[in-house]
Amino acid sequence: MVVASSEVVCVSVDDMPAEVLAKERKVEMGKEDLKSKPEAVRAKIVEGRLEKIKKNFSLLEQPSLRDNNKTVGELIKETIAATGENIRVSRLCTQLDGLWLNQLCYKSNPTNCHLPVHP
């Protein structure tokens, strides 16, 4: 079990939901500090900001509780190297008001599937 930021919505950066990215892109494009920039420069700045946002929303990019200098993903890789076991995060669950809500699960070819609420 890993405790993560309440912002986490996906396991890895690659699994970021398209609707979250679209919403964040729209917010970033509308910021005042970018209004005076040319469109091409603004697009590059927004993409850089989106990469930061993806890392904030991704579980594997969160700082580890054991060592804040390492991410959860790095800690998993170290554990794989030490034990020789194949370890992967199979799903992301969030707890709100005492209820466990399964947000994502991974099948063999990682695809997102929504699971029902745990009792």
PLY file of the C-alpha trace (Angstrom):
ply
format ascii 1.0
element vertex 119
property float x
property float y
property float z
element edge 118
property int vertex1
property int vertex2
end_header
0.00 0.00 0.00
1.30 3.44 -0.91
-0.08 6.73 0.32
-0.13 9.27 -2.49
-1.29 12.76 -3.19
-5.02 13.24 -3.60
-4.29 14.48 -7.13
-3.26 11.04 -8.37
-5.62 9.84 -11.12
-3.53 7.24 -12.95
-0.78 4.70 -12.37
1.72 5.96 -14.96
2.19 9.07 -17.08
1.20 7.13 -20.20
-2.20 6.27 -18.72
-3.36 9.84 -18.17
-7.03 10.10 -19.21
-7.48 12.21 -22.34
-10.25 14.29 -20.76
-7.97 15.31 -17.87
-5.23 16.33 -20.31
-7.67 18.30 -22.47
-9.00 20.15 -19.43
-5.51 20.97 -18.15
-4.36 22.06 -21.64
-7.31 24.44 -21.89
-6.56 25.91 -18.45
-2.86 26.38 -19.25
-3.55 27.97 -22.66
-5.84 30.51 -21.00
-3.32 31.69 -18.39
-2.44 35.38 -18.45
1.34 34.91 -18.63
1.01 33.18 -22.03
-1.40 35.55 -23.74
1.36 37.80 -25.14
3.46 34.90 -26.49
3.33 33.71 -30.12
1.17 30.63 -30.71
4.11 28.27 -31.43
5.97 29.33 -28.27
2.78 29.14 -26.21
2.15 25.57 -27.40
5.67 24.48 -26.38
5.34 26.09 -22.95
1.96 24.44 -22.41
3.35 21.02 -23.39
6.15 21.46 -20.84
3.65 22.39 -18.17
1.48 19.41 -19.10
4.46 17.08 -18.57
4.78 18.44 -15.02
1.05 18.01 -14.46
1.21 14.41 -15.72
3.92 13.66 -13.17
1.81 15.18 -10.40
-1.19 13.05 -11.40
0.79 9.80 -11.83
1.31 7.35 -8.95
4.66 6.04 -10.20
6.06 9.60 -10.32
5.08 10.45 -6.72
7.83 10.72 -4.09
8.22 7.54 -2.06
7.35 7.58 1.63
10.50 5.59 2.44
12.84 7.97 0.64
11.62 11.33 -0.66
14.55 11.42 -3.10
13.10 8.43 -5.01
9.82 8.03 -6.82
7.44 5.12 -6.28
8.47 3.81 -9.72
12.17 3.85 -8.78
11.41 2.07 -5.51
9.54 -0.64 -7.41
12.47 -1.08 -9.82
14.90 -1.40 -6.89
12.66 -4.01 -5.28
12.48 -5.95 -8.55
16.28 -5.90 -8.79
16.70 -7.03 -5.17
14.08 -9.79 -5.16
14.05 -10.91 -8.77
10.25 -10.84 -8.71
8.18 -9.18 -11.43
6.29 -6.40 -9.68
3.75 -4.12 -11.31
0.98 -1.87 -10.08
-2.25 -3.55 -11.10
-4.74 -0.85 -10.16
-5.18 2.48 -8.44
-7.68 2.83 -5.61
-8.66 6.05 -3.92
-10.32 6.35 -0.55
-12.88 9.09 -0.10
-14.94 9.47 3.08
-14.22 5.90 4.14
-15.19 4.33 0.79
-12.70 2.62 -1.51
-13.20 3.67 -5.11
-11.36 1.65 -7.72
-10.31 4.04 -10.45
-8.10 2.00 -12.73
-7.06 -1.58 -13.23
-4.67 -3.12 -15.69
-5.16 -6.15 -17.82
-2.33 -7.94 -19.57
-2.01 -5.23 -22.26
-2.58 -2.33 -19.95
-6.07 -1.08 -20.73
-8.20 0.93 -18.37
-11.30 -0.64 -16.89
-13.60 0.86 -14.29
-14.38 -1.37 -11.35
-17.31 -1.15 -8.94
-16.95 0.39 -5.50
-15.55 -1.97 -2.86
-17.84 -2.66 0.09
0 1
1 2
2 3
3 4
4 5
5 6
6 7
7 8
8 9
9 10
10 11
11 12
12 13
13 14
14 15
15 16
16 17
17 18
18 19
19 20
20 21
21 22
22 23
23 24
24 25
25 26
26 27
27 28
28 29
29 30
30 31
31 32
32 33
33 34
34 35
35 36
36 37
37 38
38 39
39 40
40 41
41 42
42 43
43 44
44 45
45 46
46 47
47 48
48 49
49 50
50 51
51 52
52 53
53 54
54 55
55 56
56 57
57 58
58 59
59 60
60 61
61 62
62 63
63 64
64 65
65 66
66 67
67 68
68 69
69 70
70 71
71 72
72 73
73 74
74 75
75 76
76 77
77 78
78 79
79 80
80 81
81 82
82 83
83 84
84 85
85 86
86 87
87 88
88 89
89 90
90 91
91 92
92 93
93 94
94 95
95 96
96 97
97 98
98 99
99 100
100 101
101 102
102 103
103 104
104 105
105 106
106 107
107 108
108 109
109 110
110 111
111 112
112 113
113 114
114 115
115 116
116 117
117 118
